[in-house]
Amino acid sequence: MDYATRCKNCRFCEEAKAKNKAPLSNTRYTIYIGGDDDTTTLSHMHEKVPYDVEKCYLHTHNDLPHGKDLHGEQLKKVLTELFNEYCTDAVISKSQRSESLNSVIGTKNPKTRYYGGSKSSYFRVACGIAQVNVGYGYISNSLERLNIEPGELCTTYVTNMDKKTATAKLRKGQKKSKYRRNQLRCQKNSKLAKGEKKEGKTYESNIGLNLQLPNSDNTSVDPLHLTESVTEEQHQRNEKLVPEFCQKPPSKAIAYDPQKCYKLMFDTETTTTGLQAETCQLSATDDDGQNEFSCHIMPEGDVSKYAPEVNKLEISSINEQRELCHKREPVRCTTKNQALN
């Protein structure tokens, strides 16, 4: 496979343009190498040919007798056969090979490591083309051409990668793999068709410019027109369904009085941490420490493994009954509702 590269950017030219200076002649790279001659000619004609040029129908042929056009049924028959040969539909080909080549070249020059398109892109593209043509062996061949002996690791890597590529090519060419790819493609197209039937097209070229809102009953009817068809009886019935407006009364400001305020400190002990935690002890005391309150609550679940190391509480079985123990001594327990009351 032969190739040609085209570089759109020149790092030295862009740097000189940013500094308003002329680029150096010995460092300027060729912007285009190769290219499409037909496209170049067409672009040149659009730019250079004036628009006021019209076709002349009074021209004469210099190489024909008396400058007249050729005519005749025999000439028409020959031209018809010629055009019938070239006007047939071309065979539809897949773009899989092109996409595969682009993928290989993309591994040599990825977008995340694209630091410049002046000089490095040429040999990166050459590496990709060499890999497609001769395989990963181009690495060893390039080193041998430079009188550098490939190391053992390089040779092993080339052998393994060539073997992996050959195995993948053989597997993809099997009938089973082709059937599976066709099956997955049909499933994807079927899923896409079902989704478009329910929700419409969500991904398409110029989808933002081709939106067509459906004219349903909810969008085509004017809301003001709907209120005109409501009778007085229906309006009164709808008014009764809506509760009356009740304004919240303003709260009264309460002044702080040290004689009427008490500071309470409370603490809780749970069986574990997280959403599964249950309260197993509730205690409170005032700031003076004269009034205290403490009660234990029998949890429905078990105490976790590490909870007794903190609160010294655990569940034990005494006379075949669950008992809550504090420091291995049973304590009196109440229910949660009794403790809160």
C-alpha positions as CSV (number, residue, x, y, z in Angstrom):
1,M,0.0,0.0,0.0
2,D,1.4,3.4,-1.0
3,Y,0.4,6.5,0.9
4,A,0.7,10.3,1.0
5,T,0.4,12.7,3.9
6,R,-1.0,16.1,4.2
7,C,-0.1,18.4,7.1
8,K,-2.5,21.3,7.8
9,N,-0.4,23.1,10.4
10,C,3.2,24.3,10.5
11,R,4.5,25.0,14.0
12,F,7.2,27.4,12.9
13,C,4.8,29.3,10.6
14,E,2.2,29.6,13.4
15,E,4.8,30.9,15.8
16,A,6.1,33.4,13.3
17,K,2.5,34.6,12.6
18,A,1.8,35.1,16.3
19,K,4.9,37.2,16.6
20,N,4.2,39.1,13.3
21,K,7.5,37.9,11.8
22,A,8.4,36.1,8.6
23,P,9.1,32.4,9.0
24,L,12.6,31.2,8.4
25,S,13.1,29.6,5.0
26,N,15.3,26.8,6.3
27,T,12.8,25.7,9.0
28,R,9.6,25.9,7.1
29,Y,8.0,22.6,6.3
30,T,5.9,21.8,3.3
31,I,2.3,22.1,4.3
32,Y,0.9,19.7,1.7
33,I,2.5,16.5,0.5
34,G,0.5,14.7,-2.1
35,G,-3.2,15.4,-2.5
36,D,-6.2,15.0,-4.7
37,D,-5.5,16.7,-8.1
38,D,-9.2,16.7,-9.2
39,T,-10.2,18.4,-6.0
40,T,-7.4,20.9,-6.3
41,T,-8.3,21.8,-9.9
42,L,-12.0,22.2,-9.0
43,S,-11.1,24.5,-6.1
44,H,-8.7,26.5,-8.3
45,M,-11.5,27.0,-10.9
46,H,-14.0,28.2,-8.3
47,E,-11.4,30.8,-7.0
48,K,-9.8,31.9,-10.3
49,V,-12.5,31.6,-13.1
50,P,-14.6,34.7,-13.3
51,Y,-18.4,34.3,-12.9
52,D,-19.3,36.3,-16.0
53,V,-17.9,33.7,-18.4
54,E,-20.6,32.1,-20.5
55,K,-20.4,29.1,-22.8
56,C,-20.0,29.9,-26.5
57,Y,-22.3,28.0,-28.9
58,L,-20.6,29.3,-32.1
59,H,-17.3,27.6,-31.7
60,T,-15.6,25.5,-34.5
61,H,-13.4,22.5,-34.3
62,N,-9.9,23.0,-35.6
63,D,-9.1,19.3,-36.1
64,L,-12.4,18.4,-38.0
65,P,-13.1,19.1,-41.7
66,H,-14.7,22.6,-42.1
67,G,-14.9,22.8,-38.3
68,K,-18.3,21.0,-38.2
69,D,-19.5,18.6,-35.5
70,L,-19.4,14.8,-36.1
71,H,-22.8,13.1,-36.6
72,G,-24.3,9.9,-37.8
73,E,-26.1,6.8,-36.5
74,Q,-22.9,4.8,-36.4
75,L,-21.1,7.3,-34.1
76,K,-24.2,7.5,-31.9
77,K,-24.3,3.7,-31.6
78,V,-20.6,3.6,-30.6
79,L,-21.0,6.4,-28.0
80,T,-24.1,4.8,-26.6
81,E,-22.3,1.5,-26.0
82,L,-19.4,3.4,-24.4
83,F,-21.6,5.4,-22.0
84,N,-23.7,2.3,-21.1
85,E,-20.5,0.7,-19.9
86,Y,-19.6,3.5,-17.6
87,C,-23.0,4.5,-16.4
88,T,-23.8,1.3,-14.5
89,D,-24.0,1.5,-10.7
90,A,-20.7,0.9,-8.9
91,V,-20.3,-2.0,-6.6
92,I,-21.1,-1.0,-3.1
93,S,-18.0,-1.4,-0.9
94,K,-17.6,-1.2,2.8
95,S,-15.5,1.4,4.6
96,Q,-14.2,-1.2,7.1
97,R,-10.7,-1.3,5.6
98,S,-10.4,2.5,5.7
99,E,-11.6,2.6,9.3
100,S,-9.2,-0.2,10.2
101,L,-6.3,1.8,8.6
102,N,-7.3,5.0,10.4
103,S,-7.4,3.0,13.7
104,V,-3.9,1.7,13.2
105,I,-2.5,5.2,12.3
106,G,-4.4,6.6,15.3
107,T,-2.5,4.3,17.7
108,K,0.8,5.8,16.4
109,N,-0.5,9.4,16.5
110,P,-3.2,9.6,19.2
111,K,-5.0,12.9,19.9
112,T,-3.9,12.7,23.5
113,R,-0.2,12.7,22.4
114,Y,-0.5,15.1,19.4
115,Y,2.1,17.7,20.1
116,G,2.6,19.0,16.6
117,G,1.7,18.3,13.0
118,S,4.8,19.6,11.2
119,K,7.4,16.9,11.2
120,S,6.5,14.1,13.6
121,S,3.3,13.1,11.8
122,Y,5.1,11.9,8.7
123,F,7.1,9.1,10.3
124,R,4.1,8.2,12.6
125,V,1.9,7.7,9.5
126,A,4.8,5.7,7.9
127,C,4.9,3.4,11.0
128,G,1.1,2.8,10.7
129,I,1.4,2.0,6.9
130,A,4.4,-0.3,7.6
131,Q,2.4,-2.2,10.3
132,V,-0.5,-2.7,7.8
133,N,1.8,-3.9,5.0
134,V,4.4,-6.1,6.8
135,G,3.1,-6.4,10.4
136,Y,4.9,-5.6,13.6
137,G,8.1,-6.9,12.0
138,Y,8.8,-3.4,10.6
139,I,10.3,-2.5,14.0
140,S,13.0,-5.2,13.8
141,N,13.6,-4.4,10.1
142,S,14.0,-0.7,10.8
143,L,16.5,-1.4,13.5
144,E,18.5,-3.8,11.3
145,R,18.5,-1.2,8.5
146,L,20.1,1.2,11.0
147,N,22.7,-1.4,12.0
148,I,21.1,-1.8,15.4
149,E,20.6,-5.3,16.7
150,P,17.0,-5.9,18.0
151,G,17.0,-7.0,21.6
152,E,15.3,-10.1,22.9
153,L,12.4,-8.2,24.4
154,C,11.8,-6.5,21.0
155,T,11.9,-9.7,19.1
156,T,9.5,-11.4,21.6
157,Y,7.1,-8.5,21.4
158,V,7.1,-8.6,17.6
159,T,6.5,-12.3,17.5
160,N,3.7,-12.2,20.1
161,M,1.9,-9.3,18.4
162,D,2.1,-10.9,14.9
163,K,0.7,-14.1,16.4
164,K,-2.1,-12.2,18.1
165,T,-3.0,-10.4,14.9
166,A,-3.0,-13.6,12.9
167,T,-5.2,-15.4,15.4
168,A,-7.7,-12.5,15.5
169,K,-7.8,-12.4,11.7
170,L,-8.5,-16.1,11.5
171,R,-11.2,-15.8,14.2
172,K,-13.0,-12.9,12.6
173,G,-13.0,-14.7,9.2
174,Q,-14.9,-17.7,10.6
175,K,-18.6,-18.3,9.8
176,K,-19.5,-18.3,13.5
177,S,-18.0,-14.9,14.1
178,K,-19.6,-13.4,11.0
179,Y,-23.0,-14.8,12.1
180,R,-22.6,-13.3,15.6
181,R,-21.6,-9.8,14.2
182,N,-24.7,-9.9,11.9
183,Q,-26.9,-10.9,14.8
184,L,-25.6,-8.1,17.0
185,R,-26.1,-5.6,14.2
186,C,-29.7,-6.8,13.7
187,Q,-30.4,-6.5,17.4
188,K,-28.9,-3.0,17.5
189,N,-31.0,-1.9,14.5
190,S,-34.2,-3.4,16.0
191,K,-33.6,-1.7,19.3
192,L,-33.0,1.6,17.5
193,A,-36.2,1.2,15.4
194,K,-38.3,0.5,18.5
195,G,-36.8,3.5,20.4
196,E,-37.5,5.8,17.4
197,K,-41.1,4.5,17.2
198,K,-41.7,5.4,20.8
199,E,-39.7,8.6,21.3
200,G,-38.9,9.7,17.8
201,K,-35.4,10.3,16.4
202,T,-33.0,11.5,19.1
203,Y,-29.7,11.4,17.1
204,E,-29.5,12.5,13.5
205,S,-27.6,15.0,11.4
206,N,-29.0,18.5,12.0
207,I,-31.4,17.0,14.5
208,G,-31.7,20.4,16.2
209,L,-32.9,22.1,13.0
210,N,-35.4,19.4,12.0
211,L,-37.6,19.2,15.2
212,Q,-41.3,18.8,14.4
213,L,-43.5,19.2,17.4
214,P,-46.6,16.9,17.2
215,N,-49.9,18.6,17.1
216,S,-51.6,16.8,20.0
217,D,-54.8,17.8,21.8
218,N,-52.7,19.2,24.7
219,T,-50.6,21.5,22.6
220,S,-53.0,22.6,19.8
221,V,-55.8,23.8,22.1
222,D,-55.6,27.3,23.6
223,P,-55.8,27.1,27.5
224,L,-58.1,30.2,27.5
225,H,-60.5,28.5,25.2
226,L,-60.8,25.6,27.7
227,T,-62.1,27.8,30.5
228,E,-64.9,29.1,28.3
229,S,-66.5,25.7,28.0
230,V,-66.7,25.2,31.8
231,T,-70.2,25.8,33.2
232,E,-71.0,27.7,36.3
233,E,-72.0,24.5,38.1
234,Q,-68.7,22.8,37.3
235,H,-66.8,25.9,38.4
236,Q,-68.6,26.0,41.8
237,R,-68.0,22.2,42.3
238,N,-64.2,22.7,41.5
239,E,-64.1,25.6,44.0
240,K,-65.3,23.4,46.8
241,L,-62.6,20.8,46.1
242,V,-59.9,23.3,46.8
243,P,-59.4,24.0,50.5
244,E,-59.6,27.5,51.8
245,F,-56.6,29.6,52.2
246,C,-55.3,29.6,55.8
247,Q,-52.6,32.1,56.7
248,K,-50.0,31.0,59.2
249,P,-50.2,33.2,62.3
250,P,-47.0,35.1,63.1
251,S,-44.9,33.6,65.9
252,K,-44.5,35.5,69.1
253,A,-41.1,36.6,70.2
254,I,-40.0,35.1,73.5
255,A,-37.4,36.9,75.6
256,Y,-34.6,35.0,77.2
257,D,-35.1,34.5,81.0
258,P,-32.2,32.7,82.8
259,Q,-34.7,31.8,85.6
260,K,-36.9,29.8,83.2
261,C,-34.3,28.2,81.0
262,Y,-32.6,24.9,81.7
263,K,-29.6,23.4,79.9
264,L,-29.9,19.7,79.3
265,M,-27.2,17.4,77.9
266,F,-28.2,14.0,76.5
267,D,-26.5,11.0,75.0
268,T,-27.5,7.9,73.2
269,E,-25.9,4.5,72.7
270,T,-26.6,2.4,69.6
271,T,-26.0,-1.2,68.6
272,T,-24.0,-0.3,65.5
273,T,-23.3,2.5,63.0
274,G,-25.1,3.3,59.8
275,L,-28.8,2.9,58.9
276,Q,-29.2,-0.4,60.8
277,A,-28.4,1.2,64.2
278,E,-30.9,0.9,67.1
279,T,-30.9,2.9,70.3
280,C,-30.1,0.7,73.3
281,Q,-29.6,3.5,76.0
282,L,-30.9,7.0,76.4
283,S,-29.5,9.3,79.1
284,A,-29.7,13.0,80.0
285,T,-28.5,15.4,82.8
286,D,-28.7,19.1,83.6
287,D,-25.9,21.6,83.8
288,D,-25.6,21.2,87.6
289,G,-25.6,17.4,87.5
290,Q,-28.2,17.2,90.3
291,N,-30.9,15.7,88.0
292,E,-30.1,12.7,85.9
293,F,-32.0,10.3,83.7
294,S,-30.9,7.0,82.2
295,C,-32.8,4.0,80.8
296,H,-31.9,1.0,78.7
297,I,-33.9,-0.2,75.7
298,M,-34.0,-3.7,74.4
299,P,-33.1,-3.7,70.7
300,E,-34.8,-5.9,68.2
301,G,-31.5,-6.9,66.5
302,D,-28.1,-8.0,67.8
303,V,-25.3,-5.8,68.9
304,S,-22.4,-5.5,66.5
305,K,-19.0,-7.1,67.1
306,Y,-17.1,-3.8,67.9
307,A,-19.9,-1.9,69.8
308,P,-19.2,-3.4,73.2
309,E,-15.7,-2.0,73.1
310,V,-17.2,1.5,73.1
311,N,-20.4,1.3,75.2
312,K,-19.8,-2.0,77.1
313,L,-23.3,-3.2,76.1
314,E,-24.0,-6.6,74.7
315,I,-26.9,-9.1,74.2
316,S,-26.6,-12.4,76.3
317,S,-28.9,-15.4,76.7
318,I,-29.9,-16.0,80.3
319,N,-32.3,-18.8,81.1
320,E,-33.1,-18.9,77.3
321,Q,-34.1,-15.2,77.3
322,R,-32.5,-12.3,75.6
323,E,-31.0,-9.9,78.2
324,L,-29.1,-6.6,77.7
325,C,-26.0,-6.6,79.8
326,H,-23.7,-3.8,80.8
327,K,-20.2,-5.0,81.6
328,R,-21.6,-8.5,81.6
329,E,-24.2,-7.6,84.2
330,P,-27.9,-7.7,83.2
331,V,-29.7,-4.3,83.3
332,R,-33.3,-3.4,83.5
333,C,-34.8,-2.7,80.0
334,T,-37.9,-0.9,78.8
335,T,-39.5,-0.5,75.4
336,K,-38.8,2.4,73.1
337,N,-42.2,4.0,73.6
338,Q,-41.9,3.8,77.4
339,A,-38.4,5.3,77.4
340,L,-39.6,8.3,75.3
341,N,-42.7,8.8,77.5
